[in-house]
């Protein structure tokens, strides 16, 4: 996937009523006018940090993937969940589902975060950005929050792992939705607009170590594929997930250590 042109930028939602508002950045995707790459940022201790980056597809009314870093010092857990459902200011509202309340339609779907609220708990405004409608997909309640859901367990395990990362290591997470053959369209937003329902969800994780000069020196990785209907999980390598989705993840990691981390499944938990 290639990006075209210069980034467009704008202000995040002014949740705090303050003039000190962070920026979003939006990029065009070469050859695909239905997709945009968006990065959301937040302010912490006077500095601007990347919150997450997503590839948004308006034909699916959903992000195909979202990527973000985890580190216990740079992204500590300071706050608890507090919802604030909003349109994503970086995307035209006509591209997004309206989800002030849960999805309608015949499936009884809930608002399922791609980047979970509990993934981003450094500031309340960082967390609020996970409630943008662009970050939602229709998920069954059993998949989204049941104690028997492999997806729910996987999210919790990655969050625990992310908060264990210290020193010069960083955990890089990619989470996404797959709209496989015969995907359903029985979910609707609050205006009655049809919203495609993913057949599968996935997560890729790569733990990268850096030296004192900031150079990546080693990496390990793993990937997970969870079926939406059966809620069963398969472990994969990142290479296998890239082949399945058609995306090339972790391109900024040096090729030598990237190839090893992507071709080998590491058991992190």
For each residue, the residues with C-beta under 8 A, 3 or more apart:
1: 29 30 55 247 248
2: 29 30 31
3: 27 28 29 30 37
4: 27 28 29 30
5: 27 28
6:
7: 25 26 27
8: 25 26 27
9: 23 24 25 26
10: 23 24 26 89 90
11: 14 21 22 23 24 89
12: 15 21 22 23 24 40 41 42 89 125 129
13: 86 89 128 129
14: 11 17 18 21
15: 12 84 124 125 128
16: 20 21 125
17: 14
18: 14 21
19:
20: 16 43
21: 11 12 14 16 18
22: 11 12 40 41 42 43 48 125
23: 9 10 11 12 41 48
24: 9 10 11 12 38 39 40 41 89 90
25: 7 8 9 38 39 41 90
26: 7 8 9 10 36 37 38 39 90 91
27: 3 4 5 7 8 36 37 38
28: 3 4 5 33 36
29: 1 2 3 4 32 35 36 37 55
30: 1 2 3 4
31: 2
32: 29 35
33: 28
34: 57 58 59
35: 29 32 55 56 57 58 64
36: 26 27 28 29 55 56 90 91 95
37: 3 26 27 29 53 54 55 56
38: 24 25 26 27 53 54 56 88 90 91 134
39: 24 25 26 50 51 52 53
40: 12 22 24 50 51 52 53 90 129 132
41: 12 22 23 24 25 48 49 50 51
42: 12 22 48 49 51 122 123 125 126 129
43: 20 22 46 47 48 49 123 125
44: 47 49 122 123 126
45:
46: 43
47: 43 44
48: 22 23 41 42 43
49: 41 42 43 44 74 75 122
50: 39 40 41 53 68 69
51: 39 40 41 42 68 120 126 129
52: 39 40 66 67 68 115 120 129 130
53: 37 38 39 40 50 66 67 68
54: 37 38 63 65 66 67 114 115 134 135
55: 1 29 35 36 37 63 64 65 66 247
56: 35 36 37 38 62 63 64 88 91 95 134
57: 34 35 60 61 62 63 64
58: 34 35 61 91 94 95
59: 34
60: 57 64 177 179 196
61: 57 58 95 96 97 189 193 195 196
62: 56 57 114 134 136 137 177 195 196 198
63: 54 55 56 57 66 114 134 135 137 176 177
64: 35 55 56 57 60 176 177 245 247
65: 54 55 174 175 176 177 245 247 249
66: 52 53 54 55 63 114 115 135 174 175 176
67: 52 53 54 172 173 174 175 249
68: 50 51 52 53 115 119 120 172 173
69: 50 74 75 170 171 172 173
70: 75 119 158 159 161 162 163 165 170 171 172 173
71: 74 75 162 165 166 169 170 171
72: 75 76 162 163 164 165 166
73: 76 166
74: 49 69 71 170
75: 49 69 70 71 72 120 122 162
76: 72 73 121 122 163
77: 121 122 163
78: 121 122 123
79: 82 121 122 123 124 127
80: 121
81: 117 118 121 127
82: 79 124 127 128
83: 117 131
84: 15 128 131
85: 99 100 111 131 133
86: 13 89 128 131 132 133
87: 91 93 96 98 132 133 134
88: 38 56 91 96 132 133 134 135
89: 10 11 12 13 24 86 132
90: 10 24 25 26 36 38 40 134
91: 26 36 38 56 58 87 88 95 96 134
92: 95 96
93: 87 96 98
94: 58
95: 36 56 58 61 91 92 134
96: 61 87 88 91 92 93 133 134
97: 61 103 133 136 189 190 193 195
98: 87 93 133 189 190 191 193
99: 85 102 103 111 133 136 189 190
100: 85 190
101: 190
102: 99 109 110 111
103: 97 99 107 109 110 111 138 187 188 189 195
104: 187 188 189 190 192
105: 109 138 186 187 188 194 195
106: 186
107: 103 138 140 184 186 187 197
108: 140 141
109: 102 103 105 112 138 139 140 141 187 197
110: 102 103 138 139 140 141 144 145
111: 85 99 102 103 136 138 139
112: 109 136 137 138 139 143 144
113: 116 117 130 131 135 136
114: 54 62 63 66 135 136 137 175 176 177
115: 52 54 66 68 119 120 130 135 175
116: 113 119 120 130 155 159
117: 81 83 113 120 121 127 130 131
118: 81 121 155 156 159
119: 68 70 115 116 130 155 158 159 162 173
120: 51 52 68 75 115 116 117 126 127 129 130
121: 76 77 78 79 80 81 117 118 126 127
122: 42 44 49 75 76 77 78 79 126 127
123: 42 43 44 78 79 126 127
124: 15 79 82 127 128
125: 12 15 16 22 42 43 128 129
126: 42 44 51 120 121 122 123 129 130
127: 79 81 82 117 120 121 122 123 124 130 131
128: 13 15 82 84 86 124 125 131
129: 12 13 40 42 51 52 120 125 126 132 135
130: 52 113 115 116 117 119 120 126 127 135
131: 83 84 85 86 113 117 127 128 135
132: 40 86 87 88 89 129 135 136
133: 85 86 87 88 96 97 98 99 136
134: 38 54 56 62 63 87 88 90 91 95 96
135: 54 63 66 88 113 114 115 129 130 131 132
136: 62 97 99 111 112 113 114 132 133
137: 62 63 112 114 177 195 197 198
138: 103 105 107 109 110 111 112 187 195 197 198
139: 109 110 111 112 143 144 198 228
140: 107 108 109 110 143 144 228 229
141: 108 109 110 144 145 146
142: 145 146 148 149 231
143: 112 139 140 146 149 151 152 226 228 231
144: 110 112 139 140 141 149 151 152
145: 110 141 142 149 152
146: 141 142 143 149 152 231
147: 152
148: 142 231
149: 142 143 144 145 146 152 153 231
150: 153 154 226 231 232 233
151: 143 144 154 155 201 226 231 233
152: 143 144 145 146 147 149 155 156
153: 149 150 156 157
154: 150 151 157 158 203 224 226 233
155: 116 118 119 151 152 158 159
156: 118 152 153 159 160
157: 153 154 160 161 268 269
158: 70 119 154 155 161 162 171 173 203 205
159: 70 116 118 119 155 156 162 163
160: 156 157 163 164 269
161: 70 157 158 164 165 171 205 268 269
162: 70 71 72 75 119 158 159 165 171 173
163: 70 72 76 77 159 160
164: 72 160 161
165: 70 71 72 161 162 169 170 171 207
166: 71 72 73 169
167:
168: 209 210 211 212
169: 71 165 166 207 208 209 210
170: 69 70 71 74 165 207 208 210
171: 69 70 71 158 161 162 165 205 206 207 208
172: 67 68 69 70 205 206 207 208 250
173: 67 68 69 70 119 158 162 203 204 205
174: 65 66 67 203 204 205 249 250
175: 65 66 67 114 115 201 202 203 204
176: 63 64 65 66 114 201 202 203 245 247
177: 60 62 63 64 65 114 137 198 200 201
178: 198 199 200 201 202 244 245
179: 60 183 196 198 199
180: 183 199 200
181: 199
182: 199
183: 179 180 196 197 198 199
184: 107 187 196 197
185: 194 195 196 197
186: 105 106 107 194 197
187: 103 104 105 107 109 138 184 194 195 196 197
188: 103 104 105 191 192 193 194 195
189: 61 97 98 99 103 104 192 193 195
190: 97 98 99 100 101 104
191: 98 188
192: 104 188 189
193: 61 97 98 188 189
194: 105 185 186 187 188
195: 61 62 97 103 105 137 138 185 187 188 189
196: 60 61 62 179 183 184 185 187
197: 107 109 137 138 183 184 185 186 187 228
198: 62 137 138 139 177 178 179 183 201 228
199: 178 179 180 181 182 183 227 228 229
200: 177 178 180 225 226 227 228
201: 151 175 176 177 178 198 225 226 228
202: 175 176 178 223 224 225 226 236 241 244 245
203: 154 158 173 174 175 176 223 224
204: 173 174 175 221 222 223 224 238 241 249 250
205: 158 161 171 172 173 174 221 222 223 268
206: 171 172 219 220 221 238 250 253 261 262
207: 165 169 170 171 172 219 220 221 266 268
208: 169 170 171 172 216 218 219 253 257 261
209: 168 169 216 217 218 219
210: 168 169 170 214 215 216 217
211: 168 214 215 217
212: 168
213:
214: 210 211
215: 210 211 254
216: 208 209 210 219 253 254 257
217: 209 210 211 257
218: 208 209 257
219: 206 207 208 209 216 253 257 258 260 261
220: 206 207 261 264 266 268
221: 204 205 206 207 237 238 250 261 262 264 265 266
222: 204 205 235 236 237 238 265 266 267 268
223: 202 203 204 205 235 236 237 238 240 241 265
224: 154 202 203 204 233 234 235 236
225: 200 201 202 233 234 236 241 244
226: 143 150 151 154 200 201 202 231 232 233 234
227: 199 200 230 231 232
228: 139 140 143 197 198 199 200 201 231
229: 140 199
230: 227
231: 142 143 146 148 149 150 151 226 227 228
232: 150 226 227
233: 150 151 154 224 225 226
234: 224 225 226
235: 222 223 224 265
236: 202 222 223 224 225 240 241 244 265
237: 221 222 223 240 241 262 263 264 265
238: 204 206 221 222 223 241 242 249 250 261 262 263
239: 242 243 262 263
240: 223 236 237 243 244
241: 202 204 223 225 236 237 238 244 245 249
242: 238 239 245 246 247 248 249 262
243: 239 240 246
244: 178 202 225 236 240 241
245: 64 65 176 178 202 241 242
246: 242 243
247: 1 55 64 65 176 242
248: 1 242 251
249: 65 67 174 204 238 241 242 262
250: 172 174 204 206 221 238 253 258 261 262
251: 248 258
252:
253: 206 208 216 219 250 257 258 261
254: 215 216 257 258
255: 258 259
256: 259 260
257: 208 216 217 218 219 253 254 260 261
258: 219 250 251 253 254 255 261 262
259: 255 256 262 263
260: 219 256 257 263 264
261: 206 208 219 220 221 238 250 253 257 258 264 266
262: 206 221 237 238 239 242 249 250 258 259
263: 237 238 239 259 260
264: 220 221 237 260 261
265: 221 222 223 235 236 237
266: 207 220 221 222 261
267: 222
268: 157 161 205 207 220 222
269: 157 160 161
